[in-house]
Amino acid sequence: MDIVLSGIRPTGNLHLGNYFGALRNFKKMQHENICYFFIADYHSLTTHPTPKDLQGNVKQALVEYLAAGIDPEVATIYVQSDLPETAELYLFLNMNAYKGELERVTTFKDKARQQPENINAGLLTYPTLMAADILIHRSHKVPVGKDQEQHLEMTRTFARRFNRLYKVDYFPEPVAYNFGQELIKIPGLDGGGKMSKSDDENSAIFLADEPKMIQKKVMRAVTDAGPTEKNSPKPDPIENLFSLMRAVSSPDTVEYFDEKYNNCEIRYGDMKKQLAEDIINYTEPIREKIKELSADDDYIRKVMDMGKEKAHESGAKTVREIREIIGFRP
């Protein structure tokens, strides 16, 4: 079985884009692979060095992972900072990571422009920390978006470099796991690209959003004046609404509004009301599970302790073997 790793920063709630892009597939994937899911609290410090409620954010991310279908009895779900071996491997990888290659990373250059007052060493070495997260379990596959592909390529570079420097065949070279045709891209409500929590929060539907909030956000979604010619192409904001509807509504509902659009009879208000109702119904089981888990601190602590133990078993073995390969002795 392949070893698969995925992580998420505890800097905001999960949204429908996260769910359809990965979480929904994780429920199936965890039974077909050896899976590690982690809450990346170390990573969050690169852009939020003084978090107001780090512990609360970690709990929320963990709760939403579980509510979306991750089974802690099947997969390993843990908090990054609960595995100190990651930090040690991060140190070892940094010894063989070069300043020039790190400065050429696209996301580093973008972040440096966005936050010129906070170009810290953690931001520069983000790719080596990400590599440590992946290589600590000697992972074969990593679900990543387009913005993380360069980091994954650097992880492969670091794995090859380690193997070459120490004349071993220790680290596998992990590849992207994209779920094939099961991957669905969920657009935002602002008429732009994919749904993202880093953009205007009103453009994203979060898994924990209450029905009134969902309805309010959907009714504010960007539209236009409507088509003036039959069977005309849909502009991006309108295609976004139909994409959302195809994800959560019945085929008959989608067909009905598609026909209305093609005949220039579309009433966007009616379409939005139906879309909001369908999103509310689709997310209700997840929303109720989030509430249930949030109130059960004993269970969340049990899950965290179990994940910590399972992750440590894997991570400690890797670091112990790495130290021996490099030349450290007990």
Order of alpha helices (4+ residues) and beta strands (2+ residues): beta-alpha-beta-alpha-alpha-beta-alpha-alpha-alpha-alpha-alpha-beta-alpha-beta-alpha-alpha-alpha-alpha-alpha
